[in-house]
């Protein structure tokens, strides 16, 4: 197995884990909320509104914007979460050995956010970190770890039990680890999640991913 093939295990949709909170930006929002809201909107546009062939370049540019925003608000958990999401998404679009370094940077962001406020953005740091742990290759290539993945994903579900992302990623984990029945349970719960205000594009994109995974599960039963 060559390096490129190995690193493709850092998921074809690397950490499409959008934080499970409503849009933060508004006319009266604090500066950090405005900055986070802008990054959130830009991520959704790139992830769900652009062609896959364009995403590496666009995520690279967005990662630079996220670096600048994080420099302004380095101690805010919600900023660290969105910086990590963007960097991890860039890793997924980039692929190859260079993706692993980006994934490690994203892990640091999520761990730092958890130290500041584990509840931030409905526990999205737990869900995002858990998704990294099950999608990154394990030792000796990467830091992937199924036990840590489950622990973090379950923490995310405990904080946000009805969230579309928390249920999707746990369902995806179960599917990848040979439990299609368990996966279907969480995926169908994800489809029942209420719409997130201002997150129409993200909700529609996530639902398409859920439907595609449910189709794979159905196909296995035939």
Number of C-alpha atoms within 10 A of each C-alpha: 5 7 10 12 12 16 24 22 18 29 20 17 19 26 27 25 27 26 25 21 18 15 18 20 20 11 6 8 12 11 13 18 18 17 20 25 21 17 23 24 17 17 23 19 14 19 24 17 14 12 9 13 9 12 20 18 14 18 24 18 12 20 23 14 17 24 16 13 20 20 10 14 16 16 13 18 24 30 29 28 31 31 28 30 32 32 30 31 31 27 32 27 26 23 22 18 18 12 23 22 14 21 28 18 16 27 24 16 23 29 18 19 27 21 9 15 14 21 17 21 20 21 26 34 34 30 33 30 29 31 28 29 24 26 25 25 20 14 9 7 13 19 17 20 17 18 12 16 23 20 14 24 28 19 20 28 22 14 19 21 17 17 24 29 29 34 28 27 27 26 28 23 23 19 20 13 12 10 14 21 13 15 25 21 14 22 27 17 18 24 21 13 15 11 15 16 11 14 18 12 15 25 23 13 16 21 18 13 17 25 14 12 20 20 11 13 17 12 9 9 7 5
